[in-house]
Amino acid sequence: MYRKGEISYQALPLPDRVQLDEVEAQGAAEQFLAYMRKRHSVRDYSTRQVPEAVIKACIAAAATAPSGANHQPWHFVAISDQKMKAQIRAGAEEEERAFYSGGAGDEWLSALEPIGTGASKPHLTDAPWLIVVFAQRYGLTQDGKRYKNYYVPESVGIATGILITALHHAGLVCLEHTPNPMKFLGPLCGRPDHEKPVMILPVGYPAEHATVPAVAKRKKPLDQVMSVFRSGPAP
């Protein structure tokens, strides 16, 4: 985190070491892969409540993410207040109606058809929690002076990925919801003008009748998403 006057580099011995031997590493990686394959984006939520402490711990995990110059250009707003959730749903659905009535274009709407989405967003009020992710375009020192943040989209994207993983690790589900431009969220959440809302995550437990789009289980094979340039023969 940027602090005025702290401009010199100081080395700190690596505080933690979690390294494994090769066999343990392979096992841990494969176990994590199997667990992450059980993560699903869910639109159907149970009425079961989620303790605030769980949400706080997941957001704290997200805030450990690396960021450009360690400026940590993010803010997370956790909302369980039903009135606020209803206001967010109303604002999101207004934008979504414009999107689905022609603003998106035929190609985009065609791409979304297998996902089964529409302008109605009941998950925004059904889920016990909403987490709104904000990206800080620039930072402010304690005396109110502006300073530049670096790699903001990349940094916030990494933190959001860790948040989604932490929620899954806690046995919860969420949905990556990105109405655009979402300008109503800043004033509603009490955030300053230099913070841009980038995502709403409804969070909770899946309903008994929860479903996911069949197409969501289709993932590209590894050889389509990974290239390897090795120095020795193939393992």
Buried (B, 14 or more C-beta within 10 A) or exposed (E): EBEEEEEEEEEEEEEEEEEEEEEEEEEEEEEEEEEEEEBBBBBBBBEEEBEEEBBEEBBEBBBEBEBBBEBBBBBBBBBBEEEBBEBBBEBBBEBBEBBBEEEBEEEEBEEBEEEEBEBEBEBBBBBBBBBBBBBBBEBEEEEEEEEEBEBBEEBBBBBBEBBBBBBBBBEBBBBEBEBBEBEBBBEBBEBEEBBBBBBBBBBBBBBEEBEBBEEEEEEEEEEEEEEEEEEEEEE
